[in-house]
Amino acid sequence: MTKTVKIGNITIGGGSAVALQSMTNTDTSDYSSTSAQLSALAAAGCDIARLAVRDMRDVEICKRYIAECGMPLVADIQFDCKLAVACADIGFAKVRYNPGNTSASGLKELVSACKSNGCPIRIGINGGSLEKDIRAKYNGATAEALAESALRSVSALEREGFYDIVISVKSSDVKKCITAYRRLSELCDYPLHVGITESGAGEDAVIKSSAGIASLLIDGIGDTVRVSLTGDPVREVEVGRGILRAVGLDRNYAEVVSCPTCARCFYDLESLVHKTKRIVKNVKKPMKIAVMGCVVNGPGEASDADLGIAGGKDKAVLFKKGEVFATMSVADAEAEFIAMLTELVG
């Protein structure tokens, strides 16, 4: 089990719920667009939001976001240690920074600021930021190289007496990323922020991120998650929530299960599935609904469903927890199913 780290009002690690994170893609200095995007992320269920802080102008405007946004905010710093110090001083909940990018004196200053302000540091390593000697040692940005780079930065912070650390080692190569995180999980107990970086856009990116993140979460690896997608960051939160649900880490929703259909299905199952999903969209409690194609397998395959329907050529059945309680025409069964589902959802 990983150590606990407080990020604003959210605790990660130590068996806490996996937190969903995203990052604004607006101009940080544009208050109107950035504040609107932060609000949209919060409404979508984002737990932690990150902003790129490029200069002191961004630092000044971020004071407003910190004061007004209910989510913990993370400052994303590339190279400027002074900016990282300023972000810790104004109240950011965490700073994402690579300690290997600063001098020994700069690191001491950063650690001092983060200690004084209760601000954790996320060590953010990716294939493009590896130290030259580590890259040469491993002949490239291998999984082992990523892990070693991260642990080198951890050691630098530990030498300064700082342990409020979160680690990420991201790659656009799914297998490499998984291997690097598994390696880190074996070698340290700091919370891990997981994701597949530069995964792209559209369906391919969703599949790529889901494959990598889900593999780690199933292994029990990962304390915060970001799905990195090109486009609207709200979509990152939606996909991230879907991944948590798929691996059983978020059960406060209505799961709709349905069969892929075959020649035994004689009714418009696909349309009924879409209607069902619209009805249960906003459910925030554990629930399972089944829309099955035939009576032969339906109630048995979805025996744990709170409510289900299974069609046939002329008749359909309604069932709860695997027990059939009504048999009627397909049309009547669909209408009764929708009515009962609407009542169940409340």
Backbone hydrogen bonds, N-H to C=O, Kabsch-Sander energy under -0.5 kcal/mol:
donor,donor_aa,acceptor,acceptor_aa,energy
3,K,189,D,-3.2
5,V,12,I,-2.3
7,I,5,V,-0.6
7,I,10,I,-3.6
8,G,6,K,-0.6
10,I,7,I,-1.8
12,I,5,V,-2.7
14,G,2,T,-0.9
16,S,13,G,-1.4
19,A,223,D,-2.1
21,Q,225,V,-3.1
22,S,48,I,-1.7
24,T,50,R,-2.2
28,T,26,T,-0.6
30,D,27,D,-2.5
31,Y,29,S,-1.1
34,T,30,D,-2.2
35,S,31,Y,-2.7
36,A,32,S,-1.7
37,Q,33,S,-1.9
38,L,34,T,-2.4
39,S,35,S,-2.0
40,A,36,A,-2.1
41,L,37,Q,-2.4
42,A,38,L,-2.3
43,A,39,S,-2.3
44,A,40,A,-1.5
45,G,41,L,-0.6
45,G,42,A,-1.2
46,C,41,L,-2.5
47,D,20,L,-2.0
48,I,20,L,-1.8
49,A,72,P,-2.1
50,R,22,S,-2.0
51,L,74,V,-2.7
53,V,76,D,-2.2
54,R,52,A,-0.6
59,V,55,D,-1.7
60,E,56,M,-2.2
61,I,57,R,-1.8
62,C,58,D,-2.1
63,K,59,V,-0.8
63,K,60,E,-0.8
64,R,60,E,-0.5
64,R,61,I,-1.0
65,Y,61,I,-1.2
66,I,62,C,-2.6
67,A,63,K,-1.8
68,E,64,R,-2.2
69,C,65,Y,-2.7
74,V,49,A,-2.6
75,A,94,K,-2.4
76,D,51,L,-3.0
76,D,74,V,-0.5
77,I,75,A,-0.7
77,I,96,R,-2.4
81,C,79,F,-1.0
83,L,80,D,-0.5
84,A,80,D,-1.6
85,V,81,C,-2.3
86,A,82,K,-2.3
87,C,83,L,-2.4
88,A,84,A,-2.0
89,D,85,V,-2.2
90,I,86,A,-1.5
91,G,87,C,-0.5
91,G,88,A,-0.8
92,F,87,C,-2.0
93,A,73,L,-2.1
94,K,73,L,-0.9
95,V,120,P,-2.2
96,R,75,A,-3.3
97,Y,95,V,-0.7
97,Y,122,R,-2.6
101,N,98,N,-2.7
102,T,99,P,-1.4
107,L,103,S,-2.5
108,K,104,A,-2.0
109,E,105,S,-2.0
110,L,106,G,-2.3
111,V,107,L,-2.8
112,S,108,K,-2.3
113,A,109,E,-2.1
114,C,110,L,-2.6
115,K,111,V,-2.7
116,S,112,S,-2.3
117,N,113,A,-1.6
118,G,114,C,-0.6
118,G,115,K,-0.8
119,C,114,C,-2.5
121,I,164,D,-2.2
122,R,95,V,-3.1
123,I,121,I,-0.7
123,I,166,V,-3.0
124,G,97,Y,-0.5
124,G,122,R,-0.8
125,I,123,I,-0.7
125,I,168,S,-2.6
127,G,170,K,-0.9
129,S,126,N,-2.2
130,L,127,G,-0.6
135,R,131,E,-2.5
136,A,132,K,-2.4
137,K,133,D,-2.3
138,Y,134,I,-2.0
139,N,135,R,-0.6
139,N,136,A,-0.6
140,G,135,R,-2.7
142,T,140,G,-1.7
146,L,142,T,-2.2
147,A,143,A,-2.2
148,E,144,E,-2.4
149,S,145,A,-2.4
150,A,146,L,-2.1
151,L,147,A,-2.3
152,R,148,E,-2.0
153,S,149,S,-1.8
154,V,150,A,-2.2
155,S,151,L,-2.4
156,A,152,R,-1.7
157,L,153,S,-1.8
158,E,154,V,-2.7
159,R,155,S,-2.3
160,E,156,A,-0.6
160,E,157,L,-0.9
161,G,158,E,-2.1
162,F,157,L,-2.3
165,I,163,Y,-2.0
166,V,121,I,-2.2
167,I,191,P,-2.3
168,S,123,I,-2.5
170,K,125,I,-2.7
174,V,172,S,-0.7
177,C,173,D,-2.6
178,I,174,V,-2.5
179,T,175,K,-2.4
180,A,176,K,-2.4
181,Y,177,C,-2.3
182,R,178,I,-2.4
183,R,179,T,-2.1
184,L,180,A,-2.3
185,S,181,Y,-2.6
186,E,182,R,-1.3
187,L,183,R,-1.4
188,C,184,L,-2.1
193,H,167,I,-2.9
194,V,192,L,-0.6
194,V,224,T,-2.9
197,T,171,S,-0.8
197,T,195,G,-0.6
199,S,196,I,-0.6
199,S,228,S,-0.6
205,A,201,A,-0.8
206,V,202,G,-1.8
207,I,203,E,-2.5
208,K,204,D,-2.4
209,S,205,A,-2.7
210,S,206,V,-2.5
211,A,207,I,-2.6
212,G,208,K,-1.9
213,I,209,S,-2.9
214,A,210,S,-2.2
215,S,211,A,-1.4
216,L,212,G,-1.6
217,L,213,I,-2.6
218,I,214,A,-2.6
219,D,215,S,-1.0
220,G,217,L,-1.6
221,I,216,L,-2.8
222,G,220,G,-0.5
223,D,192,L,-3.3
224,T,192,L,-1.5
225,V,19,A,-2.5
226,R,194,V,-2.1
227,V,21,Q,-0.5
228,S,196,I,-0.5
228,S,226,R,-0.8
229,L,227,V,-0.9
230,T,200,G,-2.9
231,G,229,L,-0.6
235,R,232,D,-1.4
236,E,232,D,-0.6
237,V,233,P,-1.3
238,E,234,V,-2.0
239,V,235,R,-2.6
240,G,236,E,-2.5
241,R,237,V,-2.7
242,G,238,E,-1.9
243,I,239,V,-2.2
244,L,240,G,-2.2
245,R,241,R,-2.1
246,A,242,G,-2.4
247,V,243,I,-1.9
248,G,245,R,-1.3
249,L,244,L,-2.9
250,D,244,L,-1.0
253,Y,251,R,-2.0
255,E,253,Y,-0.7
255,E,287,M,-3.2
257,V,255,E,-0.6
257,V,289,I,-2.9
259,C,291,V,-1.0
265,C,262,C,-1.9
266,F,264,R,-0.6
269,L,267,Y,-2.3
272,L,268,D,-1.5
273,V,269,L,-2.4
274,H,270,E,-2.0
275,K,271,S,-2.1
276,T,272,L,-2.6
277,K,273,V,-2.5
278,R,274,H,-1.7
279,I,275,K,-1.9
280,V,276,T,-1.9
281,K,277,K,-0.5
281,K,278,R,-0.6
283,V,280,V,-2.0
287,M,253,Y,-1.6
289,I,255,E,-3.1
290,A,307,L,-2.3
291,V,257,V,-2.7
292,M,290,A,-0.5
292,M,309,I,-3.3
295,V,311,G,-0.6
298,G,294,C,-1.7
301,E,297,N,-3.1
302,A,298,G,-1.9
303,S,300,G,-1.1
305,A,302,A,-1.8
306,D,288,K,-2.5
307,L,288,K,-1.1
308,G,319,F,-2.2
309,I,290,A,-1.8
310,A,317,V,-2.2
311,G,292,M,-1.6
316,A,328,M,-2.9
317,V,310,A,-2.6
318,L,326,A,-2.2
319,F,308,G,-2.3
320,K,323,E,-2.2
321,K,305,A,-3.2
323,E,320,K,-2.5
324,V,322,G,-0.6
325,F,318,L,-2.5
326,A,318,L,-1.2
328,M,316,A,-2.3
330,V,314,D,-1.0
333,A,329,S,-2.8
334,E,330,V,-2.6
335,A,331,A,-2.0
336,E,332,D,-2.6
337,F,333,A,-2.8
338,I,334,E,-2.4
339,A,335,A,-2.1
340,M,336,E,-2.7
341,L,337,F,-2.6
342,T,338,I,-2.4
343,E,339,A,-1.8
344,L,340,M,-2.5
345,V,341,L,-2.5
346,G,342,T,-1.5
